[in-house]
Amino acid sequence: MDEAHLAVAFVGEEEIRRLNHEHRGLDSPTDVLAFPVDELSASAGPRELGDVVVCPEHTTDLTEAVVHGVLHLCGYDHERDSGEMLDLQRQVMTGLRHG
């Protein structure tokens, strides 16, 4: 994949709570949610990855929250893998800090 698009939105506590409840069945605010749009396909044009929604009030590091959401859009799932996603997240953050 040479090119992809995604959107990042920053929302308040009530909006992230509403989205978390609507999409995950959890009636509580969270730091970041990811909403994938495209599956890998052979369609022409850039891939549309989806949306990352971040609640700054529940996030200690905005950059890390965005990276976390983008990894979810790329298909990673820390709730189901053996630590690969969070390892990759740490590597990305290290690269961004020292890059």
C-alpha positions in Angstrom: 0.0 0.0 0.0 1.5 3.3 -1.1 -1.1 5.7 0.2 -3.9 5.8 2.8 -6.1 8.3 4.4 -7.5 8.6 7.9 -9.2 11.2 10.1 -8.4 12.1 13.7 -11.0 13.8 15.8 -10.7 15.2 19.3 -13.9 15.1 21.4 -15.1 15.7 24.9 -15.9 13.2 27.6 -19.6 12.9 26.9 -19.1 12.3 23.2 -16.4 9.6 23.7 -18.7 8.0 26.3 -21.6 8.0 23.8 -19.5 6.5 21.1 -18.0 3.9 23.5 -21.5 2.9 24.6 -22.9 2.8 21.0 -20.1 0.8 19.5 -18.7 -1.3 22.3 -21.5 -1.5 24.8 -19.4 0.2 27.5 -21.1 3.1 29.3 -17.9 4.9 30.2 -15.5 7.4 28.7 -12.2 6.1 27.2 -9.0 7.6 25.8 -9.2 6.5 22.1 -11.5 4.7 19.8 -10.8 3.5 16.2 -13.4 3.1 13.5 -12.0 1.2 10.5 -13.6 1.9 7.1 -11.9 -0.2 4.4 -10.7 -3.7 4.5 -7.7 -4.4 2.3 -8.9 -4.4 -1.3 -7.6 -4.1 -4.8 -9.7 -1.0 -5.5 -8.2 1.9 -7.3 -7.0 4.9 -5.3 -5.8 5.4 -1.7 -7.1 3.1 1.0 -9.5 4.8 3.5 -8.3 3.5 6.9 -11.0 5.1 9.0 -11.3 7.4 12.0 -9.5 7.8 15.2 -11.4 9.6 18.0 -9.4 10.8 21.0 -10.7 12.3 24.2 -7.9 14.6 25.6 -9.5 14.6 29.1 -8.8 10.8 29.3 -5.4 10.8 27.6 -2.0 11.5 29.1 -0.2 11.5 25.8 -2.1 12.7 22.7 0.5 11.4 20.3 0.5 8.0 21.8 -3.3 7.9 21.7 -3.3 8.7 18.0 -0.6 6.0 17.3 -2.7 3.5 19.3 -5.8 4.3 17.3 -3.9 4.1 13.9 -2.5 0.7 14.8 -6.1 -0.5 15.4 -7.0 0.9 12.0 -4.2 -1.2 10.6 -5.7 -4.3 12.0 -3.8 -4.7 15.3 -5.7 -5.7 18.4 -4.0 -5.7 21.8 -7.0 -7.5 23.4 -6.4 -10.5 21.1 -2.7 -10.6 20.3 0.2 -11.7 22.4 1.6 -8.2 22.9 2.6 -7.4 19.3 0.5 -4.3 19.0 1.8 -2.7 22.2 5.4 -3.6 21.3 4.9 -1.9 18.0 3.4 1.1 19.7 6.4 1.4 21.9 8.7 1.2 18.9 6.8 3.9 17.0 6.8 6.2 20.1 10.5 5.6 20.6 11.1 6.5 16.9 9.0 9.6 17.2 10.8 10.8 20.3 14.3 10.1 19.0 13.6 10.3 15.2 
